[in-house]
Amino acid sequence: MSVYILIGKKAECQRAQRQRRWLHSCASAHVLTLFACMHSILSLLLLRWANNHLRKKNFPLIESIENDFEDGIRLMQLIAALYDLPIPKHNATPKMRPHKV
């Protein structure tokens, strides 16, 4: 009888471990989904904030945070709009990486 009890407890332990692994994988997926959701909300919030300041100074608006700040031109325009500074001499259409900010 003691052998059956040990086998039953071992199977129960394995089942509990599988359930914990499954719950952990689900929790990880939910956390990643939450982070993706937060990222999209925060990028939209930053986009609206930047466009609001650029609109006040009649600069072109930003369409995508990831792509429009890549060359640094929009970043200089945003800084100029925020601090009322003139934009310094710069390459208007940078192609090579050293020319980009």
N, C-alpha and C positions, 0 to 999 in steps of 0.2 A: 504494500500500500504506500509506503514512503517513496518508492520509485515513481509512482504515478503522480504523487504530489510534486516532486521535483520536476518532472517533465511538464506538468501543468504550469508551474511557476516560471519555468524557462520560456515556454511558449507565450505566457502572459507578458514577461519582460520584453521579449522580442516584438510583440504586438505594440506595446507601449512605446518602444523605441521607434518603430515605424510611424506611429501616430505623431510622435514629437517631431520627427524629420519632416513629415508632411505638413504639420502646422508651421514649422520653421520656414519651409519653402513657400507656403502661402503668405506668411507674414512678410517675407522678403519681397515677394511680388507686389504686395500691397504697398510696402514702403517705397519701392521703385516707382510704382504708379503715382504715389503721392508726391514724390520728388519731381517727376515729369510734369505733373499738374502744377506744382508750385513754380517750376521753371517757366512754364508757358505764361502763367499769370504775372510773374515778376517781369518777364521780358516785355509783355504787353504794357505793363504799368510804366516801365522805363521808356518804352517807345512813345507812349502818350505824353509823358512828362517832357521828353526831349523835343518832340514835335510842337508842344505848346510854347516852349521857349524859342524854338527856331521860327515859328510862325510870327512871333512878335517882332522879329528883326527882318522878316521877309527873306529868309534863307530857304532853300529847297528842303522839303520834309524827308524824313527817314522812312523807308519802307520796311527794312529788315535790320535789326540790331546786329545780327551776326555778319551780314555782308556789307552794310553801309559804313561801318566804322573800320573796315579792313584797311583802307588806304590812308586814313587819317584826316582826309579833307573835311568830312562831316564832323569829326571830333573837334577840329579847329574852329569850324563854324559854330558848334555848340558852345565852346569856351568863349568865343567872341560874343555870342548872344547872352551868355550868363553874366559875364564880367564887363561888358562894354569895352572890350579891347579890340584894337584893329588887328586884322589877320596879317601876319608877317608874310614876307616874300616866300613863296613856296612853289613847288612843281604842281601845277593844276591837274595833271593827269599822270600820276606816278605809275610806271610799269614794273620797274625792278624793285625787289624787296628792300634794298638800302634806301630807296627814295620814299618808301612808305613809312609811316610813323609806327 
